[in-house]
């Protein structure tokens, strides 16, 4: 079972990394169409989520590192999209703030569990 879980974790993380680096190529290979427009940043969000899933599902690990990486990376990426990417949906900045709060809470929770 641990071997299958490790394989799944590596596969998901590798797919996530590919989505971060070359989302259009992954779209072409997987769906037969290159990604364009808003599909590219959404694919990168999915890539971040898949990397975090791979980390959270690694055998013997608790889910905290994956959730912390996900929320921290999504906070930074969404803020980047707002500042440099020129995207500004009505929920973009509330999502940035929510993920920043979640990142902070997860960091505090992780440090408190180590102190015990």
C-alpha positions in Angstrom: 0.0 0.0 0.0 2.8 2.4 0.9 4.4 1.8 -2.6 1.1 2.7 -4.3 0.7 5.8 -2.2 4.2 6.9 -2.9 3.8 6.3 -6.6 0.5 8.3 -6.6 2.1 11.1 -4.6 5.0 11.4 -7.0 2.8 11.2 -10.0 0.5 14.0 -8.8 3.4 16.2 -7.7 5.1 15.7 -11.1 1.9 16.5 -12.9 1.5 19.6 -10.8 5.1 20.7 -11.5 4.4 20.2 -15.3 1.3 22.4 -15.0 3.3 25.1 -13.3 6.1 25.1 -15.8 4.3 24.4 -19.1 0.5 24.5 -18.7 -0.2 24.9 -22.4 1.9 21.8 -23.2 0.2 19.7 -20.6 -3.2 20.9 -22.0 -2.0 19.9 -25.5 -0.8 16.4 -24.4 -3.7 15.7 -22.1 -6.7 17.3 -23.8 -5.4 17.8 -27.3 -5.7 21.6 -27.1 -3.3 24.2 -25.9 -4.4 26.3 -23.0 -4.8 30.0 -23.5 -6.2 33.1 -21.7 -7.5 32.5 -18.2 -7.0 28.7 -18.5 -3.3 29.2 -18.0 -3.4 30.7 -14.5 -6.1 28.3 -13.5 -3.9 25.4 -14.7 -1.1 26.8 -12.5 -3.4 26.9 -9.5 -4.3 23.3 -10.2 -0.6 22.6 -10.4 0.1 24.1 -7.0 -2.8 22.0 -5.6 -1.4 18.8 -7.1 2.0 19.4 -5.7 0.5 20.0 -2.3 -1.6 16.9 -2.6 1.5 14.9 -3.5 3.3 16.3 -0.4 0.3 15.7 1.9 -0.1 12.1 0.7 3.5 11.1 1.0 3.6 7.9 3.2 4.2 8.7 6.8 3.6 12.5 6.5 0.8 14.4 8.1 -1.3 16.6 5.9 0.0 19.9 7.5 3.0 20.4 5.2 0.9 19.9 2.1 -1.8 22.3 3.3 0.8 24.9 4.4 2.6 24.7 1.1 -0.7 25.0 -0.8 -2.0 28.0 1.1 1.3 29.8 1.1 1.9 29.2 -2.6 -1.7 30.1 -3.6 -1.4 33.3 -1.6 1.7 34.4 -3.4 0.5 33.3 -6.9 -2.9 35.0 -6.6 -1.3 38.2 -5.3 1.2 38.0 -8.2 -1.7 37.7 -10.6 -3.4 40.7 -9.1 -0.3 42.9 -9.1 1.7 41.8 -12.1 -0.7 39.7 -14.1 -3.4 42.3 -14.5 -6.2 40.0 -13.4 -8.7 41.4 -10.9 -11.9 39.5 -10.4 -14.1 40.6 -7.5 -13.0 37.6 -5.4 -9.3 37.8 -6.1 -8.2 39.9 -3.1 -10.6 38.3 -0.7 -9.1 34.9 -1.8 -5.6 36.3 -1.2 -6.5 37.5 2.3 -8.3 34.2 3.1 -5.3 32.1 2.0 -2.9 34.4 3.9 -5.0 33.9 7.1 -5.1 30.1 6.5 -1.3 30.1 6.0 -0.8 32.0 9.2 -3.1 29.8 11.2 -1.5 26.6 9.8 2.0 28.0 10.6 0.9 28.8 14.2 -0.8 25.4 14.6 2.3 23.6 13.3 4.6 25.5 15.7 2.2 24.8 18.6 2.1 21.1 17.9 5.9 21.0 17.9 6.0 22.8 21.3 4.0 20.1 23.0 
